[in-house]
């Protein structure tokens, strides 16, 4: 993986942000958005396979993801890796309970990515001056915890087919919320190793399970694109209840 390299680009105004309906600033008035834009450090473009920050280091910025995919993961004491989640446009990055502590996880871009950056003191000023943003952030954090609980159940109590089906459908619905016209095909920049480290499986098990899902014509996966061929059957395998997840505001 490359180290953190960024290229500053021309900023898009917050009022014109295509992610505004999904990010923490959706509750702000146009006047308040101007204030946020004043505190924003800028927008930066980062190439795929680049670390934004790494576990154990101190990092001074908080980010909102404007475009692209970012994978968050934790390095284990044995050198292994556990993927925590995948950040998509509108998500917040590098916000943790103790702003002075080293990062508890690493973040690496899976695709070419654009980020909006905020110096940490400025980000906290935004929260102090806009209690409605703070409440929105608390809601987002609560949803992240609830989704983490779903993945904990997934890894701890489900077999490989069930885990993989849930991962595919969860990502599919998050992307479909952003782009309703994607049909049944979505970008899928993850490698088999990424899938293995997300679901607690070996590469051999991932390969075997993917082959089985393809042979049953439940999915198609090639050239970094995933097609959900038989949605209902995949949902049954995953135990995927879309209405329940929507009720919890997870999707």
BAFI-3210 file (N, C-alpha, C; in Angstrom, 3 decimals, decimal comma, padded with zeros to 6 digits):
// residues 251
n [1|2|3|4|5|6|7|8|9|10|11|12|13|14|15|16|17|18|19|20|21|22|23|24|25|26|27|28|29|30|31|32|33|34|35|36|37|38|39|40|41|42|43|44|45|46|47|48|49|50|51|52|53|54|55|56|57|58|59|60|61|62|63|64|65|66|67|68|69|70|71|72|73|74|75|76|77|78|79|80|81|82|83|84|85|86|87|88|89|90|91|92|93|94|95|96|97|98|99|100|101|102|103|104|105|106|107|108|109|110|111|112|113|114|115|116|117|118|119|120|121|122|123|124|125|126|127|128|129|130|131|132|133|134|135|136|137|138|139|140|141|142|143|144|145|146|147|148|149|150|151|152|153|154|155|156|157|158|159|160|161|162|163|164|165|166|167|168|169|170|171|172|173|174|175|176|177|178|179|180|181|182|183|184|185|186|187|188|189|190|191|192|193|194|195|196|197|198|199|200|201|202|203|204|205|206|207|208|209|210|211|212|213|214|215|216|217|218|219|220|221|222|223|224|225|226|227|228|229|230|231|232|233|234|235|236|237|238|239|240|241|242|243|244|245|246|247|248|249|250|251]
n.u [000,840|000,429|001,779|000,202|-000,842|-001,797|-003,775|-004,657|-007,754|-010,072|-012,572|-015,888|-018,829|-020,406|-023,166|-023,791|-023,215|-023,447|-023,885|-025,266|-027,803|-027,286|-025,222|-023,738|-024,320|-026,796|-028,819|-028,462|-029,001|-028,835|-027,288|-025,901|-024,445|-022,638|-021,027|-019,897|-018,451|-016,551|-014,964|-014,008|-011,183|-010,499|-010,766|-009,526|-007,889|-007,264|-005,313|-006,220|-005,704|-004,212|-003,020|-004,931|-004,759|-003,009|-003,223|-002,317|-000,934|-000,964|-003,420|-004,469|-006,766|-010,297|-012,574|-015,027|-016,415|-016,376|-016,385|-015,898|-014,479|-013,579|-011,719|-011,894|-009,858|-008,466|-005,330|-004,150|-002,577|-001,213|-000,468|-002,461|-005,511|-008,495|-011,250|-013,226|-015,294|-016,806|-016,432|-018,564|-019,598|-020,524|-020,072|-018,414|-015,024|-012,316|-013,150|-013,116|-013,480|-011,549|-009,897|-007,200|-005,828|-003,867|-004,666|-007,139|-007,477|-006,855|-007,109|-007,728|-007,778|-009,902|-010,580|-010,001|-010,327|-012,168|-011,967|-013,409|-011,837|-011,335|-009,714|-009,059|-009,633|-011,312|-013,418|-014,562|-015,367|-017,440|-019,281|-019,780|-020,975|-023,212|-025,641|-027,570|-026,185|-024,469|-026,307|-027,159|-024,784|-024,492|-026,638|-025,763|-023,470|-024,691|-026,113|-023,985|-022,918|-025,060|-025,109|-022,623|-023,165|-024,829|-022,976|-021,302|-022,943|-023,232|-020,600|-020,099|-022,158|-023,072|-022,821|-020,407|-021,676|-023,964|-022,824|-021,464|-023,531|-025,008|-023,141|-022,911|-025,549|-025,975|-024,080|-024,975|-027,537|-026,841|-025,430|-027,408|-029,167|-027,875|-027,664|-030,258|-030,763|-029,045|-029,735|-029,347|-026,664|-023,537|-020,599|-017,637|-015,009|-013,482|-011,091|-010,642|-009,183|-009,826|-012,543|-012,293|-011,011|-012,966|-015,093|-014,073|-012,986|-011,068|-008,934|-009,243|-011,753|-013,340|-012,985|-014,115|-016,755|-017,624|-017,440|-019,440|-021,768|-021,756|-022,039|-024,585|-025,925|-026,647|-025,265|-023,162|-019,780|-017,277|-014,523|-014,474|-017,142|-020,293|-023,108|-026,350|-028,111|-030,215|-032,103|-034,054|-033,548|-030,934|-031,341|-032,818|-030,899|-029,090|-030,618|-031,699|-033,329|-034,776|-036,721|-036,596|-033,958|-034,135|-035,956|-034,353|-032,849|-030,534|-030,134]
n.v [-001,204|002,250|005,151|007,939|010,113|013,118|015,204|018,422|019,739|021,688|023,085|021,923|023,669|023,371|023,553|022,511|019,872|016,500|014,560|015,500|014,845|012,563|012,892|014,188|016,852|017,415|018,584|021,280|024,799|026,954|029,193|028,213|026,237|027,730|028,588|026,154|025,604|027,566|026,558|024,270|022,532|021,916|020,133|016,982|014,811|011,384|008,633|005,249|002,437|003,646|004,638|006,474|007,075|005,441|002,770|003,438|005,783|009,371|011,593|014,533|015,434|015,365|013,682|013,888|011,650|012,245|011,066|007,723|004,652|003,598|001,507|000,437|-000,885|-003,126|-003,969|-006,985|-008,532|-010,757|-010,176|-010,440|-009,274|-007,465|-006,446|-003,644|-001,969|-000,631|002,457|004,704|007,257|010,224|009,274|009,587|009,968|009,086|010,052|009,807|008,704|009,781|012,502|013,074|010,738|008,031|006,641|004,123|002,330|001,558|003,261|002,745|003,574|002,092|002,700|005,359|008,351|011,050|013,451|015,525|017,659|018,463|020,345|019,050|020,703|022,639|021,052|020,257|022,735|023,265|021,352|022,309|024,772|024,110|022,446|020,773|019,450|017,961|016,220|014,870|013,619|011,945|010,226|009,004|007,681|005,905|004,315|003,149|001,567|-000,215|-001,505|-002,705|-004,554|-006,279|-007,363|-008,620|-010,669|-011,927|-012,888|-014,420|-016,332|-017,352|-019,268|-019,547|-019,003|-017,605|-015,400|-014,148|-013,592|-011,739|-009,616|-008,847|-007,978|-005,977|-003,997|-003,538|-002,356|-000,042|001,320|001,521|003,261|005,612|005,741|005,159|004,140|002,062|-000,474|-003,975|-004,269|-003,479|-001,482|-003,170|-003,061|-004,646|-007,176|-010,789|-011,336|-009,121|-009,662|-012,023|-011,086|-009,448|-011,112|-013,077|-015,423|-017,994|-017,588|-019,734|-020,691|-018,495|-018,386|-020,854|-020,521|-018,310|-019,438|-021,372|-019,764|-018,488|-020,663|-021,504|-019,504|-017,251|-014,927|-012,730|-012,054|-010,125|-008,350|-006,322|-005,779|-006,486|-008,441|-008,889|-011,600|-013,363|-012,079|-012,579|-015,240|-015,002|-013,271|-014,899|-016,818|-015,181|-014,379|-011,874|-009,047|-006,519|-004,559|-004,514|-003,647|-001,153|000,003|000,308|002,274|001,601|001,090]
n.w [000,000|-000,746|000,904|002,591|000,229|-001,209|-003,351|-003,709|-004,758|-006,770|-004,804|-004,267|-003,536|-000,322|-000,380|-002,828|-002,667|-003,591|-001,724|000,386|001,402|002,760|004,551|007,640|007,656|006,686|008,099|008,189|007,588|004,634|005,405|007,620|006,368|004,923|006,973|007,786|005,482|005,672|007,707|006,597|005,478|002,885|-000,270|-001,206|-003,493|-003,610|-004,523|-005,485|-003,271|-001,257|001,903|004,139|006,834|009,548|011,896|015,240|014,805|015,220|014,038|012,474|011,210|010,430|008,293|005,657|003,375|000,041|-002,516|-003,787|-002,343|000,912|002,993|006,311|008,805|011,293|012,616|013,868|016,776|015,953|013,433|011,607|009,991|010,548|008,879|009,481|008,499|005,483|004,092|002,423|000,019|001,764|004,287|007,494|008,529|010,679|013,142|016,539|019,997|021,785|020,918|021,095|021,181|019,714|016,463|016,355|014,374|010,891|007,703|004,327|000,902|-001,490|-004,026|-006,423|-004,685|-003,217|-000,692|001,853|004,020|007,478|009,865|013,060|015,415|014,203|013,356|015,782|016,662|014,871|015,770|018,348|017,816|016,407|017,506|016,338|014,343|015,912|017,124|014,854|014,134|016,354|015,876|013,511|014,458|016,237|014,447|013,076|015,122|015,513|013,019|013,154|015,132|013,710|011,932|013,753|014,711|012,290|011,700|013,964|014,190|011,780|008,709|005,969|003,473|004,290|005,569|003,433|001,641|003,137|003,346|000,616|000,046|001,943|001,217|-001,366|-000,965|000,432|-001,555|-003,491|-002,281|-002,706|-005,455|-007,109|-009,647|-010,304|-010,949|-010,821|-010,538|-009,162|-008,385|-007,271|-005,611|-003,946|-003,001|-002,975|-000,706|000,870|001,317|002,779|005,112|006,053|006,702|008,326|007,230|005,496|002,593|000,852|001,592|000,967|-001,825|-002,570|-001,705|-003,198|-005,743|-005,541|-005,210|-007,661|-009,435|-008,793|-009,896|-008,475|-008,135|-010,093|-010,569|-011,649|-013,100|-011,160|-010,652|-009,253|-009,670|-008,597|-009,104|-008,360|-006,265|-004,168|-003,390|-002,482|-000,344|001,374|002,033|003,423|005,538|005,422|006,278|004,951|005,599|008,407|008,820|007,654|009,380|011,576|010,582|009,249|006,591]
ca.u [000,000|001,145|001,526|-000,803|-000,512|-003,034|-003,729|-005,737|-008,510|-011,014|-013,627|-017,295|-019,512|-021,189|-024,570|-023,949|-022,696|-024,437|-024,055|-025,801|-028,965|-026,852|-024,135|-024,108|-024,652|-028,094|-029,750|-028,051|-029,573|-027,803|-026,382|-025,023|-023,524|-021,561|-020,125|-019,159|-017,500|-015,455|-014,100|-013,489|-009,815|-010,392|-011,034|-008,308|-008,034|-006,306|-005,327|-006,609|-004,682|-003,390|-003,454|-005,303|-004,069|-002,726|-003,402|-001,187|-000,401|-001,873|-003,841|-005,041|-007,939|-011,505|-012,962|-016,243|-016,078|-017,124|-016,567|-014,993|-014,613|-012,475|-011,828|-011,367|-009,467|-007,629|-004,260|-004,144|-001,257|-000,546|-000,206|-003,670|-006,280|-009,955|-011,921|-014,287|-016,412|-016,480|-017,011|-019,064|-019,822|-021,365|-019,634|-017,396|-013,821|-011,320|-013,755|-013,095|-013,881|-010,462|-009,241|-005,754|-005,247|-003,504|-005,767|-007,405|-007,624|-006,284|-008,048|-007,064|-008,712|-010,021|-010,716|-009,673|-011,221|-012,137|-012,341|-013,459|-011,057|-011,531|-008,792|-009,840|-010,225|-012,419|-014,551|-015,217|-016,040|-018,706|-020,195|-020,160|-021,810|-024,397|-026,101|-028,307|-025,189|-024,016|-027,342|-027,121|-023,594|-024,798|-027,500|-024,912|-022,632|-025,556|-026,394|-022,759|-022,836|-026,075|-024,663|-021,525|-023,792|-025,286|-021,806|-020,825|-023,799|-022,910|-019,340|-020,091|-023,224|-023,535|-021,830|-019,759|-022,663|-024,825|-022,021|-021,168|-024,781|-025,336|-022,211|-023,274|-026,826|-025,829|-023,392|-025,851|-028,590|-026,224|-025,126|-028,670|-029,728|-027,193|-027,881|-031,385|-030,840|-027,935|-030,240|-028,903|-025,213|-022,855|-019,141|-017,188|-013,553|-012,834|-010,450|-011,024|-008,530|-010,646|-013,741|-011,880|-010,721|-014,222|-016,019|-013,412|-012,853|-009,814|-009,035|-009,763|-013,187|-013,947|-012,979|-015,068|-018,111|-017,926|-017,672|-020,752|-022,808|-021,776|-022,578|-026,029|-026,418|-027,184|-024,524|-022,072|-018,729|-016,129|-014,062|-014,823|-018,579|-021,097|-024,507|-027,259|-028,952|-031,425|-032,129|-034,858|-032,864|-029,780|-031,853|-033,173|-029,637|-028,482|-031,534|-031,629|-034,638|-034,584|-037,622|-036,086|-032,765|-034,589|-036,562|-033,244|-032,155|-029,209|-030,036]
ca.v [000,000|003,515|006,013|008,962|011,128|013,795|016,283|019,359|020,028|022,793|022,669|022,062|024,261|022,439|023,624|021,731|018,529|015,467|013,657|016,240|014,170|011,389|013,151|014,767|018,263|017,524|019,352|022,688|025,786|027,498|030,075|027,365|025,552|028,674|028,555|024,895|025,743|028,386|025,721|023,150|022,757|021,749|018,819|016,387|013,580|010,383|007,487|003,948|001,658|004,574|004,798|007,811|007,089|004,086|002,439|003,744|007,118|010,475|012,226|015,806|015,822|014,559|013,732|013,307|011,013|012,862|010,040|006,588|003,647|003,514|000,349|000,626|-002,195|-003,172|-004,956|-007,791|-008,765|-011,839|-009,701|-010,558|-008,048|-007,559|-005,300|-003,160|-001,531|000,049|003,799|005,120|008,710|010,757|008,767|010,349|009,192|009,565|010,639|008,821|009,249|010,597|013,132|013,170|009,396|007,470|006,014|002,743|001,515|002,145|003,526|002,668|003,770|000,970|003,320|006,783|008,870|012,474|013,691|016,868|017,589|019,461|020,274|018,535|021,794|023,255|020,118|020,338|024,037|023,084|020,627|023,181|025,882|023,586|021,265|019,857|018,603|017,016|015,204|014,062|012,774|010,897|009,262|008,253|006,789|004,840|003,414|002,382|000,545|-001,225|-002,303|-003,528|-005,679|-007,222|-008,077|-009,496|-011,861|-012,551|-013,618|-015,362|-017,323|-017,757|-019,958|-018,706|-018,552|-016,617|-014,188|-013,489|-013,068|-010,531|-008,564|-008,371|-007,267|-004,747|-003,015|-003,226|-001,418|001,253|001,978|001,811|004,450|006,755|005,724|004,245|003,594|001,139|-001,785|-005,026|-004,359|-002,426|-001,603|-004,027|-002,950|-005,486|-008,414|-011,948|-011,172|-008,175|-010,381|-012,961|-010,341|-008,868|-012,139|-014,053|-016,665|-018,177|-017,330|-020,947|-020,748|-017,432|-018,816|-021,949|-020,000|-017,502|-020,350|-021,987|-018,768|-018,282|-021,852|-021,519|-018,326|-016,271|-013,690|-012,680|-011,180|-010,054|-007,001|-005,420|-005,492|-007,555|-008,440|-009,725|-012,245|-013,882|-011,320|-013,207|-016,430|-014,544|-012,707|-016,025|-017,381|-014,241|-013,962|-010,423|-008,422|-005,129|-003,693|-004,376|-002,814|000,221|000,490|000,718|003,334|001,137|001,091]
ca.w [000,000|-000,750|002,048|002,345|-000,749|-001,588|-004,320|-003,449|-005,961|-006,629|-003,897|-004,604|-002,378|000,492|-000,794|-004,057|-002,417|-003,922|-000,585|001,525|001,978|003,516|005,496|008,926|007,497|006,026|008,945|008,234|006,676|003,736|006,147|008,437|005,454|004,617|008,127|007,677|004,387|006,195|008,536|005,823|005,053|001,449|-000,820|-001,724|-004,257|-003,173|-005,428|-004,924|-002,561|-000,491|003,286|004,597|008,117|009,981|013,312|016,114|014,583|015,496|012,785|012,911|010,429|010,313|006,888|005,104|002,102|-001,050|-003,544|-003,671|-001,283|001,873|003,882|007,655|009,332|012,489|012,557|015,077|017,355|015,198|012,079|010,798|009,756|010,587|008,277|010,350|007,670|004,233|004,042|001,126|000,014|002,829|005,585|008,218|008,804|011,633|014,333|017,613|021,302|022,335|019,764|021,284|021,201|018,403|015,746|016,781|013,175|009,678|006,604|003,027|-000,215|-002,429|-005,345|-006,398|-003,652|-002,888|000,704|002,414|005,256|008,522|010,993|014,188|016,222|013,465|013,357|017,086|016,718|014,155|016,655|019,466|017,351|015,727|018,245|015,473|013,689|016,931|017,245|013,638|014,243|017,326|015,190|012,579|015,247|016,757|013,323|012,834|016,168|015,240|011,877|013,661|015,828|012,689|011,418|014,823|014,625|011,012|011,795|015,074|014,223|010,455|007,886|004,964|002,485|004,929|005,789|002,171|001,101|003,897|002,927|-000,717|000,067|002,742|000,384|-002,499|-000,573|000,745|-002,823|-004,185|-001,653|-003,306|-006,909|-007,284|-011,002|-010,587|-011,333|-009,900|-010,646|-008,410|-008,337|-006,182|-005,696|-002,937|-003,412|-002,166|000,593|001,624|001,743|003,831|006,339|006,517|007,170|009,182|006,474|004,779|001,165|000,223|001,864|000,173|-003,226|-002,717|-001,532|-004,379|-006,862|-005,335|-005,485|-009,116|-010,097|-008,556|-010,610|-007,530|-008,370|-011,058|-010,051|-012,548|-013,459|-010,058|-010,646|-008,678|-010,081|-007,809|-010,112|-007,713|-005,014|-003,121|-002,898|-001,723|000,907|002,236|002,534|004,371|006,605|005,242|006,434|004,560|006,353|009,767|008,769|007,392|010,621|012,427|009,822|008,856|005,135]
c.u [000,872|000,848|000,583|-000,263|-001,796|-002,758|-004,919|-006,425|-009,451|-012,216|-015,011|-018,000|-020,339|-022,651|-024,841|-023,501|-023,765|-024,712|-024,802|-026,992|-028,568|-025,820|-024,649|-024,559|-026,028|-029,065|-029,473|-028,796|-028,476|-026,807|-025,400|-024,025|-022,356|-020,535|-019,273|-018,085|-016,298|-014,463|-013,476|-012,097|-009,623|-010,854|-009,741|-008,630|-006,915|-006,435|-005,762|-005,408|-003,704|-003,924|-003,758|-004,689|-003,901|-002,852|-002,141|-000,604|-001,436|-002,177|-004,696|-006,309|-009,083|-011,989|-014,417|-015,879|-016,980|-017,403|-015,552|-015,323|-013,375|-012,740|-011,168|-011,049|-008,560|-006,589|-004,157|-002,725|-000,491|-000,237|-001,388|-004,420|-007,766|-010,537|-013,114|-015,516|-015,879|-017,197|-017,362|-019,355|-020,866|-020,920|-018,547|-016,241|-012,963|-011,927|-013,782|-013,248|-012,817|-009,692|-007,727|-005,060|-004,820|-004,701|-005,904|-007,519|-006,938|-007,370|-007,272|-008,106|-008,713|-010,144|-010,105|-010,754|-011,062|-012,684|-012,483|-012,795|-011,373|-010,432|-009,599|-010,413|-011,408|-013,650|-015,296|-015,898|-017,394|-019,725|-020,676|-021,140|-023,115|-024,873|-026,884|-027,372|-024,671|-025,019|-027,351|-025,926|-023,830|-025,684|-026,685|-024,046|-023,453|-025,888|-025,177|-022,604|-023,829|-025,680|-023,491|-022,063|-024,273|-024,114|-021,208|-021,629|-023,451|-021,673|-019,404|-021,056|-023,688|-022,426|-021,345|-020,741|-023,538|-024,077|-021,834|-022,414|-025,178|-024,442|-022,624|-024,546|-026,743|-025,153|-024,275|-026,902|-028,020|-025,920|-026,405|-029,362|-029,117|-027,495|-029,001|-031,443|-029,736|-028,437|-029,809|-027,395|-024,561|-021,342|-018,725|-015,655|-012,790|-012,201|-010,982|-010,381|-009,312|-011,900|-013,402|-011,671|-011,943|-015,062|-015,378|-013,284|-011,453|-010,033|-009,620|-011,279|-013,925|-014,063|-014,029|-016,510|-018,530|-018,237|-019,051|-021,876|-022,904|-022,435|-024,081|-026,715|-027,164|-026,535|-023,640|-021,044|-017,540|-015,807|-014,525|-016,263|-019,322|-022,540|-025,290|-028,264|-030,273|-031,508|-032,843|-034,158|-031,646|-030,214|-032,252|-031,917|-029,063|-029,341|-031,661|-033,033|-034,503|-035,465|-037,127|-034,850|-033,134|-035,235|-035,502|-032,421|-030,752|-029,017|-031,047]
c.v [001,250|004,284|007,122|010,038|011,812|014,892|017,188|019,723|021,188|022,322|022,887|022,646|023,225|022,405|022,799|020,287|017,471|014,507|014,291|015,540|012,981|011,712|013,891|016,220|018,471|018,409|020,848|023,546|026,269|028,400|029,269|026,610|026,455|028,695|027,284|025,006|026,597|027,544|024,564|023,463|022,661|020,379|018,276|015,079|012,627|009,163|006,215|003,275|002,546|004,678|006,266|008,069|005,642|003,958|002,768|005,117|008,167|011,193|013,430|016,230|014,846|014,739|013,328|012,805|011,576|011,859|008,922|005,656|003,695|002,316|000,656|-000,741|-002,050|-004,271|-005,664|-008,062|-009,856|-011,444|-009,814|-009,243|-008,350|-006,288|-004,924|-002,720|-000,879|001,390|004,142|006,618|009,159|010,320|009,653|009,425|009,893|010,361|009,564|009,508|010,153|011,227|013,215|011,814|008,973|006,781|004,546|001,792|002,235|002,357|003,534|002,820|002,523|001,457|004,714|007,489|010,376|012,666|015,185|016,810|018,757|019,287|019,920|019,659|022,459|022,357|020,194|021,697|023,959|022,394|021,502|024,260|025,420|022,311|020,281|018,948|017,550|015,885|014,290|013,121|011,638|009,823|008,387|007,253|005,620|003,829|002,560|001,263|-000,578|-002,108|-003,197|-004,741|-006,730|-008,040|-008,999|-010,794|-012,653|-013,438|-014,709|-016,511|-017,818|-018,447|-019,046|-018,165|-017,450|-015,297|-013,413|-012,886|-011,779|-009,366|-007,983|-007,524|-005,968|-003,651|-002,582|-002,185|-000,068|002,017|002,367|003,026|005,720|006,878|004,734|003,563|002,595|-000,229|-002,830|-005,230|-003,185|-002,582|-002,424|-004,073|-003,855|-006,719|-009,573|-011,887|-010,196|-008,862|-011,312|-012,234|-009,606|-009,903|-013,199|-015,412|-016,779|-017,859|-018,534|-021,022|-019,676|-017,857|-019,888|-021,438|-019,136|-018,391|-021,001|-021,014|-018,463|-019,458|-021,980|-020,316|-017,360|-014,908|-013,853|-011,694|-011,241|-008,598|-005,955|-004,932|-006,720|-007,378|-009,401|-010,327|-012,712|-013,284|-012,082|-014,422|-016,038|-013,980|-013,808|-016,646|-016,498|-014,014|-012,459|-009,837|-006,929|-004,181|-003,467|-003,476|-001,357|000,820|000,982|001,827|002,910|001,162|002,085]
c.w [000,000|000,533|001,630|001,403|-001,171|-002,603|-004,072|-004,767|-005,698|-005,825|-004,503|-003,386|-001,633|000,058|-002,046|-003,881|-002,745|-002,775|000,574|002,179|002,851|004,585|006,732|008,811|006,848|006,799|008,918|007,216|005,725|004,452|006,998|007,568|005,067|005,743|008,086|006,610|004,803|006,987|007,752|005,305|003,560|001,034|-001,396|-002,429|-003,862|-004,076|-004,704|-004,268|-001,807|000,927|003,578|005,962|008,558|011,497|014,103|015,914|014,974|014,187|013,135|012,177|010,612|008,877|006,694|003,707|001,008|-002,171|-003,312|-002,514|-000,394|002,791|005,221|008,245|010,541|012,305|013,901|015,542|016,613|013,762|011,150|010,721|009,862|009,976|009,140|009,558|006,405|004,224|002,602|001,173|001,034|004,212|006,179|008,579|009,849|012,785|015,405|018,960|021,916|021,189|019,880|021,209|019,796|017,767|016,158|015,599|012,019|008,642|005,295|001,927|-001,097|-003,866|-005,281|-005,585|-003,509|-001,479|000,961|003,782|006,178|009,560|012,233|015,072|015,523|013,465|014,684|017,283|016,010|015,055|017,804|019,024|016,712|016,425|017,373|014,685|014,666|017,114|016,026|013,660|015,229|016,710|014,248|013,334|015,808|015,662|012,990|013,857|015,890|014,060|012,267|014,409|014,838|012,145|012,482|014,835|013,373|011,121|012,854|014,946|012,857|009,679|006,767|003,936|003,061|005,137|004,485|001,552|001,820|003,470|001,585|-000,682|000,862|001,918|-000,787|-002,114|-000,162|-000,534|-003,565|-003,579|-002,243|-004,793|-007,229|-008,649|-011,314|-011,036|-010,331|-009,939|-009,933|-008,552|-007,136|-006,210|-004,734|-003,584|-002,574|-000,790|001,474|002,164|002,906|005,149|006,876|007,241|008,056|008,536|005,891|003,305|000,422|000,388|001,075|-001,276|-003,469|-002,629|-002,712|-005,577|-006,759|-005,670|-006,979|-009,829|-009,924|-009,214|-009,694|-007,737|-009,597|-010,510|-010,978|-012,832|-012,439|-010,144|-010,128|-009,126|-009,194|-008,788|-009,515|-006,313|-003,906|-002,531|-002,057|-000,371|001,881|002,841|003,637|005,610|006,618|005,265|006,169|005,372|007,774|009,798|008,474|008,635|011,580|011,775|009,434|007,350|004,562]
res [x|x|x|x|x|x|x|x|x|x|x|x|x|x|x|x|x|x|x|x|x|x|x|x|x|x|x|x|x|x|x|x|x|x|x|x|x|x|x|x|x|x|x|x|x|x|x|x|x|x|x|x|x|x|x|x|x|x|x|x|x|x|x|x|x|x|x|x|x|x|x|x|x|x|x|x|x|x|x|x|x|x|x|x|x|x|x|x|x|x|x|x|x|x|x|x|x|x|x|x|x|x|x|x|x|x|x|x|x|x|x|x|x|x|x|x|x|x|x|x|x|x|x|x|x|x|x|x|x|x|x|x|x|x|x|x|x|x|x|x|x|x|x|x|x|x|x|x|x|x|x|x|x|x|x|x|x|x|x|x|x|x|x|x|x|x|x|x|x|x|x|x|x|x|x|x|x|x|x|x|x|x|x|x|x|x|x|x|x|x|x|x|x|x|x|x|x|x|x|x|x|x|x|x|x|x|x|x|x|x|x|x|x|x|x|x|x|x|x|x|x|x|x|x|x|x|x|x|x|x|x|x|x|x|x|x|x|x|x|x|x|x|x|x|x|x|x|x|x|x|x]
***
